[in-house]
Amino acid sequence: MNAFAKALAAGGPVWGGWITGPTAIGPEEFARSGYDYVGFDAQHGYLDDADIATMLRRLEHIPIATAVRLPKAEAAPIGRVLDAGADAIIVAMIESADQAAAAVAATRYPPTGSRSFGPLRAALGTDTAALEARVSVFAMVETTAALADVEAICAVPGLTGIYVGPADLAISMGVEVAKATANPDVLAAISRIHDAASAAGLVPAVHAGNGKVGYAMAQLGFQMITLAAESQALRRGAAADLDEAKGGQ
């Protein structure tokens, strides 16, 4: 069982930070602050494979789980981040059961999957069954097309959870991003995805983006909740320090 699975097995919400660019201290500061996991964004972030591998290596002996978001269910990129030691993958823009199945297959070796053998971390060993078992797989549901097929997506064997992307979900529903978690129709869609995941025995996860939305999503029953990215956390802390220095309360 990897660090990610252990955090989820403990019950209750698990809280995540988000990394969008190369940083030596960002993931460690999330760990020091009590976060359960840190996600590395290989979809929208300014990160390449080498950046992610380096940051994963720095966290090898730090008590925080790791996840990597990838833009699609392609075996080679998924295999590279798993070879580098990621505990979980989050695959964006999943809109069908077939795409979700492809994401799972990218984490499995033949004959059941499409992953190629090539671990980069000696500590991971060479037992392919163990390498498969340590991976948590999340399908990101974030469009109306995915919403229409959410029950079939949740039924795909091998998935760990369903990860909601409120911003893209809102856009696909014709709602501006700023109102993604306030619009009643979007909230109803988010709740439907949560219920489908829970009914299938999967972990309901969501990209909240900040603490206020994170609290609201926890009240809805989401178990895995990603809060701010490192740049957002830095900006908020820097603004608070400046305000205090100027005599603010």
Disulfide bonds with the S-S distance in Angstrom:
none
